[in-house]
Amino acid sequence: MYPEWQKQRFFELHLAWLVQGPRGYDLLFKVNPYSLHRTREEALETAKALLKGSLDQDERVGRAKAPVVLEEDDRTRFLLLLESGKALLPLDRYALYGEVAEVEERLLFRAPFQNPRCPLRSLEGQRVRLFKTPLNDPETESEEVARGVLRLFPEGLEVGSFRLPLPPETPIEGLAYEEAFFDLGPYHYYLYALEEGDG
């Protein structure tokens, strides 16, 4: 198995604002986007950098504003708690939650269709769904093109009875065994593996 196809160990940092609800705290909003780090120390350094800011929601996630401004003592206490893996800092009817969780993930990578490491090749023989969206109108809803077993040939791919020619140098991006996507002609194509029991 190629290194790009294997899961790797990471430390994921979660920071979120919670609000007091009838049965305890409920999620108000996540502060930071999906955040993977090679070491626990790197994740904690990222948390430290985020704590120096306003703790508003990162614009890649949304536009919510922090409900409370943290005092310096609160920041220090929160970081100390987070070093043990999880932190919950109550602040009136809100709370700041943090976690550094060890996870195993595959990384997004890119390779040309002709390359044996290409993400599409990890999906060969699996049941998949294939969608397409016009490149000039990404707001258009995706159209399902085919569903079935993925077969690859030197000149392209086949899903069920649908065949799609692919030039060998076509860049394919994706997560091994999960999904692959690429642009071809006027369309963006997206293909993902079906779970057992999915139609």
C-alpha positions in Angstrom: 0.0 0.0 0.0 1.3 3.5 -0.9 2.1 5.9 2.0 -0.5 8.3 0.6 -3.2 5.7 1.0 -2.4 4.9 4.7 -3.9 6.5 7.7 -1.5 8.6 9.7 -1.6 9.7 13.4 -2.4 13.3 14.1 -3.6 15.5 16.9 -6.7 17.4 16.1 -7.5 20.7 17.9 -11.1 21.6 18.7 -12.1 24.9 20.2 -15.8 25.9 20.6 -18.1 28.2 22.5 -20.9 26.5 24.4 -24.0 28.1 25.9 -26.0 26.9 28.9 -29.1 25.0 27.8 -31.9 23.2 29.8 -29.8 20.0 30.1 -26.3 21.4 30.3 -24.1 23.1 27.7 -25.0 23.1 24.0 -22.7 24.0 21.1 -22.9 27.7 20.3 -20.3 27.6 17.5 -16.9 26.1 16.6 -14.1 28.6 16.7 -11.6 27.0 14.4 -11.8 24.9 11.2 -10.7 21.3 11.0 -7.2 21.4 12.4 -4.6 18.5 12.2 -1.1 18.6 13.7 1.8 16.2 13.7 2.4 16.5 17.5 0.4 17.4 20.6 2.8 20.3 21.2 2.0 21.8 17.8 -1.7 21.6 18.5 -1.2 23.3 21.9 0.9 26.1 20.2 -2.0 26.7 17.7 -4.4 26.9 20.7 -2.1 29.3 22.4 -2.0 31.5 19.3 -5.8 31.4 18.9 -6.2 32.3 22.6 -4.2 35.5 22.1 -7.0 36.6 19.6 -10.6 37.5 20.1 -11.8 33.8 19.8 -14.4 34.9 17.2 -15.3 32.2 14.7 -12.7 31.7 12.0 -14.2 33.1 8.7 -13.6 29.8 7.0 -16.2 28.3 9.4 -18.6 31.2 9.9 -19.0 34.8 11.2 -20.1 34.4 14.9 -18.5 36.7 17.5 -17.2 35.5 20.8 -19.9 35.9 23.5 -17.3 36.7 26.2 -13.9 38.4 26.3 -11.4 36.3 28.1 -9.3 37.8 30.9 -5.6 36.9 31.0 -6.1 34.6 34.0 -8.9 32.7 32.1 -6.5 32.2 29.1 -3.8 30.8 31.4 -6.2 28.5 33.2 -7.8 27.3 29.9 -4.3 26.4 28.5 -3.3 24.5 31.6 -6.5 22.4 31.4 -6.0 21.8 27.7 -2.6 20.4 28.3 -4.3 17.4 29.9 -6.3 16.8 26.7 -9.6 18.6 27.4 -10.6 21.9 28.8 -14.0 23.4 29.9 -13.9 27.0 31.2 -17.4 28.2 32.5 -17.9 31.9 31.9 -21.4 33.1 33.1 -23.9 31.3 30.9 -21.2 30.4 28.3 -18.2 28.2 28.4 -15.1 27.8 26.2 -14.4 24.1 25.3 -11.2 22.8 24.0 -9.8 19.3 23.1 -6.6 17.9 21.7 -7.7 14.5 20.4 -5.4 11.9 18.8 -6.9 10.7 15.5 -5.9 8.6 12.5 -6.7 10.2 9.2 -5.8 9.9 5.5 -4.6 13.2 3.9 -5.9 14.7 0.8 -3.4 14.3 -2.0 -3.1 14.7 -5.8 -1.6 12.5 -8.6 -2.2 12.2 -12.3 -4.6 9.5 -13.5 -1.8 7.5 -15.0 0.1 7.3 -11.7 -0.5 4.0 -9.7 -0.8 6.1 -6.5 -3.7 8.1 -7.9 -6.6 8.3 -5.4 -9.0 6.8 -8.0 -6.9 3.6 -8.1 -7.6 3.0 -4.3 -11.3 3.0 -5.1 -11.1 0.5 -8.0 -13.5 -2.5 -7.5 -15.6 -0.6 -4.9 -19.2 0.5 -5.3 -19.2 4.3 -5.9 -21.4 7.2 -6.9 -20.2 9.6 -9.5 -21.5 13.2 -9.7 -20.7 16.1 -12.0 -21.2 19.9 -11.7 -20.6 22.5 -14.5 -17.3 24.3 -13.9 -18.7 27.7 -15.0 -21.6 27.4 -12.5 -20.5 25.7 -9.3 -23.8 26.8 -7.6 -25.7 24.4 -9.7 -26.8 21.3 -7.9 -24.6 18.2 -8.5 -26.1 15.7 -11.0 -25.6 12.0 -10.3 -24.0 10.5 -13.4 -23.6 6.9 -12.3 -23.6 4.4 -9.5 -21.9 1.0 -9.4 -18.6 -0.7 -9.3 -15.6 1.4 -10.4 -13.5 -0.1 -13.1 -10.3 1.6 -14.5 -8.8 1.2 -17.9 -5.7 2.9 -19.4 -8.0 5.2 -21.3 -10.5 6.1 -18.6 -13.0 4.8 -16.0 -16.3 3.0 -15.9 -19.0 3.1 -13.2 -21.8 0.7 -13.9 -22.5 1.1 -17.6 -21.2 4.7 -17.7 -17.8 5.2 -19.4 -15.7 8.3 -19.1 -12.5 8.8 -21.1 -9.7 10.3 -19.0 -6.4 11.7 -20.4 -3.5 10.0 -18.5 -2.2 13.4 -17.2 -5.5 14.4 -15.6 -4.8 15.6 -12.0 -6.9 13.6 -9.6 -7.3 14.8 -6.0 -8.8 12.8 -3.1 -8.7 10.7 0.0 -7.7 7.1 -0.6 -10.5 4.6 -0.3 -13.0 7.4 0.3 -13.3 10.0 -2.6 -11.7 11.4 -5.7 -12.4 14.5 -7.7 -11.2 16.1 -10.9 -12.0 18.6 -13.7 -12.6 17.4 -17.2 -13.9 19.4 -20.1 -16.7 21.7 -18.8 -17.4 19.6 -15.6 -16.0 19.0 -12.2 -16.5 15.3 -11.3 -16.8 13.9 -7.8 -16.8 10.3 -6.9 -17.1 8.7 -3.5 -17.2 5.2 -2.1 -20.6 3.8 -1.0 -20.9 2.2 2.4 -22.4 -1.3 2.8 -26.1 -1.0 2.5 -26.0 2.3 0.5 -28.2 2.0 -2.6 
